[in-house]
Amino acid sequence: MLERIHKAQILMDKACQSLARQINIMEVCGTHTVSIFRSGIASTMPARMKLLSGPGCPVCVTPLGYINLVLELAKKKNVLIATYGDMVRVPGSNGSLEKQNNNNVRIVLSSEDALQLAKDNPDKVIVFVAVGFETTTPATAVAVSEADELGIDNFCILSGHKRVIPAMQALLSDKNNRIDAFLCPGHVTVIIGSDAYHPIVSQFAKPCVVAGFEPMQIIQGLGEISRQLIEQKAEVKSVYEAVVTQSGNTTAQKVIESCFEPEDGYWRGLGKIEKSTYKLRPEYSRFDTCKRFGVEEKPVDDTSGCRCGEVLCGLIEPPQCALFGKKCSPDTPVGPCMVSSEGACAAWFKYRPKGKQAQ
Amino acid sequence: MCLAIPARIVELKGDIAIAEAMGNRWKIKTTLLPEATVGTLVLVHAGFAIGLIDEEEAKETWELLAEIEAFNQSQDKISG
């Protein structure tokens, strides 16, 4: 193991010498973010190699307009909100699910639990807060098609499911031109396959390297990125070969496609991105929360002073936000990056030595 | 949130399975991984098996997860 670390470190040093400037590597996975902070990987890297936390945490990229809509739905009579745990503390413009305390929020671990709630509560309408990237989207699709087959009509979803590739393209197109390479998410790639990153490589000539969340995986990924930068190449590679294939999980891809179609959607910090969000296909529209209740997600300006959007684009580090560690902490989060355990702000708050400033 | 946990399928009926990992057993579905059978090591995310994983990688992940759990508990003791 030490040999592999040493090898990667040599490559990282060489890359810094070879490019003779700061190298910015963005990870697009909340699980990577936490692993990097917890293991202290950043502190073992050359000073000129910097890791940026990108839009890789589903809770963090969910825009304020979506959160406000969930809060509005939670006020309706006969509605039960089924949600993954992290979402209950994300502040909307006015409170959060937790603070609203309507006693109609149920935390679920799976879309199947949400569907079970519908079976158990025939007099209520279950609104499933369906967030997550391609890893999580097929689970929602299965629940929707089951609801369809079983004729369950008190179940609907508010799809906030996101596609990772359009976000990476949007970042490189007009948000952050300092990104030199991507460390790509392992478990998203289990579904989409490593071939999915070829458009990024061919369009923008940036190395895309898939890694698992174990520190050793991340170090190997950084070594591979360094090798490509030294050789002035941009390729799709995976150091997570025990799990990730080139074509991904084609069954899951078909399940997604049969239920959802891509549409333009809003992201925190990134704004509206073309074909970046999954919307239910017309044949499943009766499970669409917006259609059922005649509501829609509206873009909202964040006036709280929260700079999560810039953090998510890798434009600033959390301590550069005036609220960080003062008004905004894990106990009193203002923005989603401080709520989610996978958020860059929460990870920075928990694991960075006190007094360490942004570089 | 995109974290998937390695687990072994110990029971399977249709696409409903019981998965086991780190001393825990829970119900999952194999709808997204029809090739899974009893004994298969899979990655589980949000109640679904999403991919295959080999023995060595699964073991490394379990060890890391146990380490993280122990670390978090020690942190709670310090701060609590």
Interface residues (C-beta under 8 A of the other chain):
Chain A: C29 G30 T31 R38 G56 C57 P58 V59 Y84 D86 L109 S110 S111 E112 D113 V131 G132 F133 T135 T136 P138 A139 V142 P185 H187 V188 V190 I191 G212 F213 E214 P215 M216 A242 V243 V244 N249 T251 A252 V255 S340 E342
Chain B: M1 C2 L3 A4 K29 T31 L32 L33 P34 L43 H45 A46 G47 F48 I50 G51 L52 I53 D54 E56 E57 E60 T61 L64 I68 F71
